[in-house]
Amino acid sequence: MGDNLYSRLQENPIIAAVKSEEKLKRALISPCEVIFLLYGNIFTLKDDILRIKEKGKLVYVHIDLLEGSSKDVIALQHIAEEIKPDGIISTKTNLLKHAKELGMFAIQRVFLLDSLSLVTGTKTIRTINANAVEILPGIMPSITETMVKRTGKPVIAGGLVSEKSHVINSINAGAVGISTSEEKIWYL
């Protein structure tokens, strides 16, 4: 299921995190092979995904940020069956579990704010068993390394990544990819 994602990230570990229509236009012409769609609504989602796929890129929808859906399992089922992104991103455990039941690639987003969130995040990751984990902020290589070791999951570092050194340090710490909305990083 994730083989395509991981092979693309081996070629180019930078993921375009897209928060607007204008950013999507620029991401479509960027060298990024993977797009995290962090905006949209039930009316625009299908067209956005079709445009991304027409460019040969993979697309993962952050379901928590999707407007106009109740963000429940029925909405998720509709997205899986009718819209068909390559996978979803969520912080919500029920959606991640259901996504996996539907055969979707599930990326669990975890915010690591302190030592308690590191402990509870690790436990949740083990419980949910998502396909991959996105940790935020992604500029802490020692935490990236810790999450890789503790969870055994592919880790994507995201949030506040704005410099080449952030990318290099995260990759060296074991991250399989780096998600960023910072366009200059898309072209590294």
Summary of the structure (lengths in Angstrom):
residues: 188
radius of gyration: 15.3
end to end distance: 26.9
largest distance: 42.3
contacts: 642
relative contact order: 0.15
helix: 47%
strand: 21%
